[in-house]
Amino acid sequence: MRVLFTGADGYIGALLGPYLLERGIDAVGLDTGFYRQGWLYPMTGPQPAVITKDLREVTLEDLQGFDAIAHLAELSNDPLGQQDPALTHEINHGGSLRLAELARKAGVKRFVYMSSCSVYGVGSPDSILDETSPVNPQTAYAECKVKVERDLTNMAGDDFVPCFLRNATAYGASPRQRFDIVLNDLCGLAWTTKEIKLLSDGSPWRPLVHALDMCQAIHLSLIAPADAVRGQVYNVGSSDQNYRVIDIARIVANEFPGCELTIGKPSADNRSYRVNFDKIQKVLPDFQCRWTAEKGAQQMRRLFERIDMKAEDFQAPPYTRLKMLNKLRKAGLLNDKLFWAEPDPVGAEVASQG
């Protein structure tokens, strides 16, 4: 099987390429390169070829010869998406829909889409949400996930097999690390400051899933029988990994000796949901989460020890999505639509004159 996976230089993509190659998949990446500057630690093993191209500029020719696409490349979290909701919809919904339409025209049979449990938004305190529950997106990022699921479901047929992985909140180590997601952020704070200061009371619920378990779900979705996954939506995670934020903070504090935990006041952020993950094991019988929050915090602590991580590493722009894009924009390297800007002719002239 020949697979194109978008977002190859992202947090999950950096792990997914080697994961697929090691399992006999001919994997080729695609990424525009926003976060390529960040490389928290070296990664051994096979590395895929990566096409450098914006999602919105992919052509029919680029997709010829692929059996499947695993689509990860979107503006990747709520704060980033809310900065410019119209642009978020243009990239995350419009760009993803365009990619799927081109894929179908190119004869790509399977399309694995990385959705998110954030589509559930706010659940009632006593409810546990599953794939039949109403969606309640609270942000542009989540709204786009709902729209892509809807539009690609309408494209499903004998010649095109989309499926939708509603991932829990990711955690764990990656060479293209992210510190703007809850467990990873708390681990970084615990290591660099010996303190975790929650800005809220920690009462909201979040389901978690390790980045490598997400890779497992993608791989199994690619190789599953077409009839098993065609048009299917399934949550990716484990029902025993629904945590309150305060519980995540305590798990992290316990893993980092000498870390002090303080709790804040209730937050205006009302996103809180618990999720049921039974369906994925019916659709993909071999799927099983191999990680827990405790193991993830231990993995992060051991990584920080091994690389002797400093505060400046933790705070570096490439590891926080919004911070990195703002840096590239401020430098004039990205325009307002997040396309790479044309080279600066004045700078080129100065360079040519020595």
MOZILIN-V804508 format. One record per run of one state. SS is the DSSP state (helix for helix, strand for strand, loop for the rest). FROM is the first residue (numbers start at 1). LEN is the number of residues. If there is no record, write none. Layout:
SS FROM LEN
SS FROM LEN
//
This chain:
loop 1 1
strand 2 5
loop 7 6
helix 13 9
loop 22 4
strand 26 6
loop 32 18
strand 50 3
loop 53 2
helix 55 3
loop 58 3
helix 61 3
loop 64 4
strand 68 4
loop 72 6
helix 78 6
loop 84 1
helix 85 21
loop 106 4
strand 110 7
helix 117 4
loop 121 1
strand 122 1
loop 123 6
strand 129 1
loop 130 10
helix 140 14
loop 154 3
strand 157 1
loop 158 2
strand 160 8
loop 168 1
strand 169 3
loop 172 10
helix 182 12
loop 194 1
strand 195 3
loop 198 7
strand 205 6
helix 211 13
loop 224 2
helix 226 4
loop 230 3
strand 233 4
loop 237 2
helix 239 3
strand 242 3
helix 245 11
loop 256 4
strand 260 3
loop 263 9
strand 272 1
loop 273 2
strand 275 1
loop 276 2
helix 278 6
loop 284 9
helix 293 15
loop 308 3
helix 311 4
loop 315 2
helix 317 3
loop 320 1
helix 321 10
loop 331 3
strand 334 1
loop 335 5
strand 340 1
loop 341 4
helix 345 8
loop 353 2
//
